């Protein structure tokens, strides 16, 4: 399936669906390409026509707008997809990148099933902004959307994700932040946390610490705005020599000594050179 290409300034857009990332706060974050697509498209599908209308007015753009979210009825989605046979439609969420905890999944799926060309314009995403600001490890991260609103669901979700060796990234609302921090303190008491809020706006804040300290701060300073909540990865488990040797023996069944030493060092935090020396002894003996 071909993808719609970026047109020259005097060309019309190729019919299809264009996923357009919009600012999460600061309107200056709109990309030149996003503005170009919004000016050239035949119409805009959006979560809230009032929110998108303000953005289009700021950009000096007037376009037909159709309300679309993941609760839209199938027949409405089908009509929208059918229209893309001859029209270029931009999909935007209220803020950020469509489908990153925002509507769009079903629409994109239907477009691909119908052979409608789909392309995505990169741009603002609160999860990525929060991750880069936090200073928490970012070589591996898991974005998990919003935590459940009820305490039991939050607890079960955090327990399920606790062992994942990555920074966990969630969206959260200000009214629920204290309850969520309390659950984190119970389930993941020794994990470092970052609370990033009002991102790209005048009162942007990224506060980092442990759950108890953050609870005390936000109890005295009730948060406002939308929040990205980040939880650092678990600490590496330090194994004793006997554990490490057992792990080396198992690894050497399928790996070379250098690979086995690296594998066990990553899993235990023990010295790789010492593990390599022991792996060579085991291999020779």
C-alpha positions as CSV (number, residue, x, y, z in Angstrom):
1,X,0.0,0.0,0.0
2,X,1.4,3.4,-1.0
3,X,1.7,6.2,1.5
4,X,0.7,9.8,0.7
5,X,3.8,11.8,0.1
6,X,4.3,15.4,1.2
7,X,3.2,17.6,-1.7
8,X,4.9,20.6,-3.2
9,X,3.3,23.9,-2.2
10,X,1.2,24.1,-5.3
11,X,-0.1,20.5,-5.3
12,X,-3.3,19.0,-3.7
13,X,-3.0,16.4,-1.1
14,X,-3.3,12.8,-2.0
15,X,-6.6,11.4,-0.7
16,X,-6.2,9.4,2.5
17,X,-5.8,9.8,6.3
18,X,-3.2,12.1,7.8
19,X,-2.5,11.7,11.5
20,X,-1.4,15.1,12.7
21,X,0.3,15.7,16.1
22,X,-0.8,19.0,17.7
23,X,0.7,21.0,20.6
24,X,0.2,19.7,24.2
25,X,0.4,23.2,25.5
26,X,2.6,25.7,23.8
27,X,1.1,26.5,20.4
28,X,4.6,27.3,19.1
29,X,5.2,23.5,19.0
30,X,3.1,23.0,15.9
31,X,5.3,21.8,13.1
32,X,5.5,23.4,9.7
33,X,4.4,20.2,8.1
34,X,1.4,19.9,10.3
35,X,0.3,23.4,9.4
36,X,0.8,22.6,5.7
37,X,-1.4,19.5,6.0
38,X,-4.1,21.2,7.9
39,X,-4.2,24.0,5.3
40,X,-4.4,21.6,2.4
41,X,-6.7,18.9,3.7
42,X,-10.3,18.7,2.8
43,X,-11.5,18.4,6.4
44,X,-10.4,17.6,10.0
45,X,-11.6,14.8,12.2
46,X,-11.2,15.7,15.8
47,X,-12.2,14.8,19.4
48,X,-13.7,18.2,20.2
49,X,-14.5,20.7,17.5
50,X,-14.2,23.6,20.0
51,X,-10.7,22.7,21.0
52,X,-9.6,22.1,17.4
53,X,-11.4,25.2,16.3
54,X,-9.3,27.3,18.6
55,X,-6.1,25.8,17.1
56,X,-7.2,26.3,13.5
57,X,-8.3,29.9,14.3
58,X,-4.8,30.5,15.8
59,X,-3.3,29.2,12.6
60,X,-5.6,31.3,10.4
61,X,-7.2,28.1,8.9
62,X,-10.8,27.4,8.2
63,X,-11.8,23.8,7.5
64,X,-14.8,21.6,7.9
65,X,-14.6,19.6,11.1
66,X,-16.1,16.3,12.0
67,X,-16.3,15.0,15.6
68,X,-14.6,11.7,15.9
69,X,-13.5,9.6,18.9
70,X,-13.3,5.9,19.7
71,X,-16.9,6.0,20.9
72,X,-18.1,7.1,17.5
73,X,-20.5,4.6,15.9
74,X,-19.3,2.2,13.3
75,X,-21.5,3.7,10.5
76,X,-20.0,7.2,11.2
77,X,-16.5,5.7,11.0
78,X,-17.4,3.9,7.8
79,X,-18.7,7.1,6.2
80,X,-15.5,8.9,7.1
81,X,-13.4,6.1,5.7
82,X,-15.4,6.0,2.5
83,X,-14.9,9.7,2.1
84,X,-11.1,9.2,2.0
85,X,-11.4,7.6,-1.4
86,X,-11.5,11.1,-2.8
87,X,-10.7,13.4,0.1
88,X,-7.7,14.1,2.3
89,X,-8.7,13.9,6.0
90,X,-6.5,15.1,8.9
91,X,-7.1,13.3,12.2
92,X,-6.1,15.3,15.4
93,X,-6.7,14.7,19.1
94,X,-7.3,17.5,21.6
95,X,-3.5,17.6,22.2
96,X,-0.5,15.5,21.3
97,X,-0.1,12.6,18.9
98,X,-3.3,10.7,17.9
99,X,-3.6,7.2,19.2
100,X,-1.0,7.7,22.0
101,X,-3.7,7.2,24.7
102,X,-6.0,9.1,22.3
103,X,-8.6,8.1,19.6
104,X,-7.7,6.8,16.2
105,X,-6.9,3.1,16.4
106,X,-10.2,1.8,15.0
107,X,-10.1,4.5,12.2
108,X,-6.6,3.6,11.1
109,X,-7.4,-0.1,11.2
110,X,-10.5,0.4,9.0
111,X,-8.5,2.6,6.6
112,X,-5.8,-0.1,6.1
113,X,-8.5,-2.8,5.6
114,X,-10.1,-0.6,2.9
115,X,-6.8,0.1,1.2
116,X,-6.9,3.8,2.2
117,X,-3.4,5.4,2.4
118,X,-2.4,6.4,5.9
119,X,0.6,8.6,7.0
120,X,1.6,10.0,10.4
121,X,3.2,13.4,11.0
122,X,5.5,13.2,14.1
123,X,5.2,15.9,16.7
124,X,4.4,16.7,20.3
125,X,3.8,13.8,22.7
126,X,3.5,14.3,26.5
127,X,4.8,10.9,27.4
128,X,8.1,11.5,25.5
129,X,8.4,15.1,26.9
130,X,7.9,13.8,30.4
131,X,10.4,11.0,29.9
132,X,13.1,13.3,28.6
133,X,12.6,15.8,31.4
134,X,12.6,13.3,34.2
135,X,16.2,12.2,34.1
136,X,15.0,8.6,34.7
137,X,16.6,5.8,32.6
138,X,15.2,6.2,29.0
139,X,17.1,3.4,27.1
140,X,14.0,1.2,27.8
141,X,10.6,2.5,28.7
142,X,7.0,1.2,28.7
143,X,4.1,3.6,28.1
144,X,0.9,2.2,29.7
145,X,-1.6,5.0,29.3
146,X,-3.8,5.9,32.2
147,X,-3.8,3.7,35.4
148,X,-7.2,2.4,36.4
149,X,-9.2,4.9,38.5
150,X,-10.1,2.4,41.2
151,X,-7.5,1.4,43.8
152,X,-7.8,-2.3,43.2
153,X,-7.2,-1.9,39.5
154,X,-4.2,0.4,40.1
155,X,-2.7,-2.1,42.5
156,X,-3.1,-5.0,40.1
157,X,-1.7,-3.0,37.2
158,X,1.4,-1.9,39.1
159,X,1.9,-5.5,40.4
160,X,1.7,-6.8,36.9
161,X,4.3,-4.3,35.6
162,X,6.6,-4.3,38.6
163,X,9.2,-6.7,37.3
164,X,9.6,-5.1,33.9
165,X,13.2,-3.7,33.6
166,X,12.2,-0.4,32.2
167,X,11.0,3.1,33.2
168,X,7.2,3.0,33.4
169,X,5.3,5.9,31.9
170,X,1.6,6.7,32.7
171,X,-0.8,9.5,32.2
172,X,-2.7,10.7,35.3
173,X,-5.2,13.3,36.3
174,X,-4.5,15.9,39.0
175,X,-7.4,14.8,41.3
176,X,-6.2,11.2,41.4
177,X,-2.4,11.9,41.8
178,X,-2.3,11.5,45.6
179,X,-4.2,8.2,45.6
180,X,-2.0,6.9,42.8
181,X,1.2,7.9,44.7
182,X,-0.2,6.1,47.8
183,X,-0.7,2.9,45.8
184,X,2.8,3.2,44.4
185,X,4.2,3.6,47.9
186,X,2.6,0.3,48.9
187,X,3.4,-1.7,45.7
188,X,6.7,-0.2,44.6
189,X,8.0,1.5,47.8
190,X,11.7,1.8,46.7
191,X,11.2,3.1,43.2
192,X,12.1,6.6,42.2
193,X,9.2,8.6,40.7
194,X,8.9,11.7,38.5
195,X,5.8,13.9,38.2
196,X,5.8,16.0,35.1
197,X,2.9,18.4,34.6
198,X,1.8,21.5,32.7
199,X,4.3,20.4,30.1
200,X,5.4,23.1,27.6
201,X,3.3,25.7,29.4
202,X,4.2,28.7,31.6
203,X,4.1,26.7,34.9
204,X,5.8,23.5,33.6
205,X,7.1,21.3,36.5
206,X,9.0,18.1,36.7
207,X,9.4,17.0,40.3
208,X,11.4,13.8,41.2
209,X,11.6,11.7,44.4
210,X,10.0,8.9,46.2
211,X,6.3,8.4,46.7
212,X,6.2,9.5,50.3
213,X,8.0,12.8,49.7
214,X,5.9,13.6,46.6
215,X,2.7,12.8,48.5
216,X,3.7,15.3,51.2
217,X,4.5,18.0,48.6
218,X,1.4,17.6,46.5
219,X,-0.8,17.4,49.7
220,X,0.5,20.8,50.6
221,X,0.5,22.0,47.0
222,X,-2.5,20.5,45.2
223,X,-1.5,19.9,41.5
224,X,-3.3,21.2,38.5
225,X,-3.2,20.3,34.9
226,X,-2.5,17.1,33.1
227,X,0.3,14.8,34.4
228,X,2.8,12.4,33.1
229,X,3.8,10.0,35.9
230,X,7.0,8.1,35.6
231,X,8.4,5.2,37.8
232,X,12.0,4.2,37.5
233,X,13.0,0.6,36.7
234,X,13.7,-1.9,39.5
235,X,17.3,-2.1,40.9
236,X,19.4,-4.9,39.6
237,X,19.3,-8.0,41.8
238,X,22.6,-8.7,43.4
239,X,23.3,-12.4,43.3
240,X,25.7,-14.3,45.5
241,X,28.6,-16.3,44.0
242,X,26.7,-19.6,44.2
243,X,23.7,-18.1,42.3
244,X,26.0,-16.6,39.7
245,X,27.8,-19.9,39.1
246,X,24.6,-21.7,38.6
247,X,23.5,-19.0,36.1
248,X,26.9,-19.3,34.3
249,X,26.6,-23.1,34.1
250,X,23.1,-22.8,32.5
251,X,24.2,-20.0,30.2
252,X,27.2,-21.9,29.0
253,X,24.9,-24.7,27.7
254,X,23.9,-22.3,24.8
255,X,26.4,-19.5,24.9
256,X,30.2,-18.8,24.5
257,X,32.0,-17.9,27.7
258,X,32.1,-14.2,26.8
259,X,28.3,-14.2,26.0
260,X,27.5,-16.1,29.2
261,X,29.5,-13.6,31.3
262,X,27.8,-10.7,29.7
263,X,24.4,-12.2,30.2
264,X,25.0,-13.0,33.9
265,X,26.6,-9.6,34.5
266,X,23.5,-7.8,33.2
267,X,21.2,-10.0,35.2
268,X,23.1,-9.7,38.5
269,X,25.1,-6.5,38.4
270,X,28.3,-8.6,39.1
271,X,31.7,-7.8,37.5
272,X,31.8,-9.1,33.9
273,X,35.5,-9.8,33.9
274,X,35.4,-11.9,37.0
275,X,32.4,-13.8,35.6
276,X,34.3,-14.4,32.3
277,X,37.2,-15.8,34.2
278,X,34.9,-18.2,36.1
279,X,33.1,-19.1,32.9
280,X,36.4,-20.1,31.2
281,X,37.2,-22.3,34.2
282,X,33.8,-23.9,34.0
283,X,34.2,-24.5,30.3
284,X,37.7,-26.0,30.7
285,X,36.7,-28.2,33.7
